[in-house]
Amino acid sequence: MLISNSCWVIFTLVFPALAIRQTPDFASDALGLQQIQQHGNATLEKRDDVPAGFTTPPYYPTPKGGWVASWTDSYAKAAEVVANMTLAEKVNLTTGTGLLMGPCSGNTGSALRFGIPNLCLQDSALGVAQTDNNTAFPAGITTGATFNKALMYARGYALGQEARGKGVNIQLGPTIGPIGRKPRGGRNWEGFGADPALQGFGGSETIKGMQASGVIATVKHFIGNEQEMYRMDIPPHGLMKAISSNIDDRTLHELYAWPFMDAIKAGVGAVMTSYNDVNGSANSQNSKLINGILKDEFGFQGLVMTDWLAQIGGVSSALAGLDMAMPGDGSIPLLGLAYWGYDLSTSVLNGTVPLERLNDMVTRIVAAWYQMGQDQDYPLPNFSANTADATGLCYPAALLSPTCVVNEYVNVQADHANVVRNVSREGITLLKNDNTTLPLTTSASLKVFGSDAQNNPDGINACNQRSCDTGVLAMGWGSGTANYPYLDAPIDALKRKAANVTYYSSDTFPSGLTAATGDIAIVFINSDSGENQYTVENNHGDRDGSGLVSWHNGDALVQAAAAKYATVIVVVHTVGPIIVEPWIDLPSVKSVVFAHLPGQEAGDSLTDILFGDYSPSGHLPYSIPVAESDYPSSVGIVGFEVTQVQDTFSEGLYIDYRYLNKNKTSPRYAFGHGLSYTTFSKSSITLTSITPLSSLPPARAAKGSTPVYSSAIPPASEVAWPTGFNIISRYLYPYLDDPASISSSTPFTYPTGYQTTPQPDPPSGGDEGGNPALWDIMYNLTVTVTNTGTVAGKDTVMLFVQYPSDSPYDTPIIQLRDFEKTDTLVPEGSETLTLSVKRRDLSVWDTVLQNWVVPVSESEPFVFWVGNSSANLTLACESLNGACSSGRTPPVV
Ligand code: BGC
């Protein structure tokens, strides 16, 4: 029952007539106005099947951008340009030209009079997708496992450099939602880990790096996109609606929106909405989420775009705060039909969409373009996501397209392989290492098992967007991938490094093998997942088929090796947790290494660790439970329902370690667990109060001014076809055949709650990222880390907050709020790290006050736990007296 966008692409390409006949309301309505009217209120439809209590109230109008100090210059430049734009130019920038109607995954129209080209929007979060001569970086989950903010930034910067080099204006990453609520969720690996603070730091450091290169970063997917299956509407809208993620207000703020706040605080230029509904309201036109939370509470100044083909209404989405429709098509692509484009021209001319809303959309887009300096020597796209050939159709979806030079094969790799290797190596997480089995000597007799150690025999890029699990798993599948320029397979690196390596590439243990004394078996296993448009080995994006069990009978392979060899090392490439119980306690399974998804440097980054050139310093970005059933059933994949799949987040704030702690369930390996070849001590811990606690943040300042434009409806002639215009069929234009006939008398039923008077400034807002006081440092904690072992290594310090025991808010027992990693410490070397606790870190979202409240207590302290996993908390400081101590019993098992 899964229908994905790519299925529709194929369907409509092959059977365009059928596609039209199946959806008469869409096809017959050339201007799409009927659709708008029909679905304009879709956000506000009451659907009985969304459980009671999960609401999404209307929030209108859209707060205009431009009032935040750090964007003032860019808005001033944008305002000057937008004031002189025609209606056609404005509409052009808001609407994609259509799927396969340009070189990139998404392409806007242009405003060439002002030097603004068709903007190129291109995946992915781990490299420039669907091109050549690029770098395939480690996935987000690997980056999260480094717990190294500097590396997160370095990877982001290199990603941005490559995007810029290819002429990408808007990079479609980083992914910070899904957060990983569901261990089986298909796209968790694109993000940084199952914790809002880890996602927040991972996302914001990536954004800062990307945007320092001049590319506009896009955080996605806002919000509640925690499972892949049933993520999209099946067109026509209303037949079967996209899954509804039913999330309560507090959970939304403290868990799912938290990293998006960080992203906005970091100055992100674009946000992509997700396919799913939240509380029964489609996210592409959810006024509460876009107008209310993103743009008012969080003070977002950039542009909001849809996910691909997620738009379900024209006026409704415009009023709800959407700024850019991607890839521009209506629900059914490739027909030349749109909700915006020409239809946005109509609805502005007839007064349905206020001109000031369109002006705000365009100003946000142009301001983001200036904010990243794209007016200065920014390259045009020099690649095509549609073909690898040098020349090809300029507009592949057109009935007749001219031919262009589409690929210039620009090499953008620079020295980024070093960044890849550093991140992959530092992400490698050593879970178990009995008898100091690791590191290995290069003279050891190594017997290597499993197809995951080698490259796909059909070619490293043989499967479209990595939609197969053949050979070493170095990224998941779907749009969040990039082509490998090369893939350094583990077996090749092992053979380069060690003298005595024998490889058995089958996933079935070879019969008749005899182990010699001293032989060491290294067994490679994996677990894959990805995006819903591909089904891989019966997994529909999510790991619905495999569960958390290693693929290709990996457990049996480990067990068989363990029966034969006295020393077994298991290397796991995985998108997320797998259950390791079938073999973890077998006596010969001495070492377990999670190498996550390493990208192109899968080989050397691994041997760097296996042979001790570097000590491992990665930490688990999620917990590994003993059994999947240790988590609540609400985080399982939700199955088919006829009209709309309901996914109710009834576990609230309690995902991953927060849930396990609440239920006193010990995991097999805790969130943050990761061993080293050396040992560290922590000493001289201090806690310094920086800002006095108060329960409410200081009042915010009023918003600054925003650009003011003429309110006169522009002349209809501004969207007439230019004389002699060469029309490309199915391309989405802003032009109308007879614009003068548009009258303003068409009645339009606005959504319930629609208003044009601005809402009062929300108390929790005030700047990018919300009330600036939320980012005030309340406490600094310093701790000295000393390498007490015999080899060099890096240590990570994590800070978890425990709320006062008399807090009236039910809150997870501990929550990660900050982390820092040392540089490489030689034996006896030491470094003092500073970790910070900000006001938001001590706050809960009070749903009545609609503000962040610190549960300040006169008698009970906040406790700041310091350790290197959620289950290894060795030091604690108290807020009230500032005292720090070791040896205190942690509050969690
Ligand atoms: C994905 C997005 C991606 C877009 C463009 C969608 O299917 O959900 O993450 O950026 O396609 O490729």
Boltz pocket constraint, residues with backbone or C-beta under 6 A from the ligand:
constraints:
  - pocket:
      binder: B
      contacts: [[A, 5], [A, 105], [A, 123], [A, 172], [A, 220], [A, 307], [A, 308], [A, 479]]
      max_distance: 6.0
